[in-house]
Amino acid sequence: MEWSDADGRFVGSAPPIIGPCCHGQSKAEVMAQLSVIVEEWIETMLADGHPLPNGTAGKKYSGQFVARVAPELHKKASLKALARGESLNQFAAAALAGV
């Protein structure tokens, strides 16, 4: 659950089951809605014979991943990073963080 400046309210999601799916003025309101939605999705997935996705609670992340992009985008990002006095890694991390 996250606050959305664009929506002016909290937004609930439950990856990897469902993305942003409900809104509310309080965390309690969103949690109540989200609980019902997730339960319905799980019931539907099981009824349709789909396996439930692996959970993410307690999952460890290394902080490293490979991203493949078009050469033109790679060049553009590298030049922007250079202009800002950053490494491409610093530039990409800031972009991913929403800076």
Buried (B, 14 or more C-beta within 10 A) or exposed (E): BEEEEEEEBBBBBBEEBBEBBBBBEEEEBBBBBBEEBBEEBBEEBEEEEEEEEEEEEEEEEEEEEEEEEEEEEEEEBEEEBEEEEBEBEEBBEEEEEEE
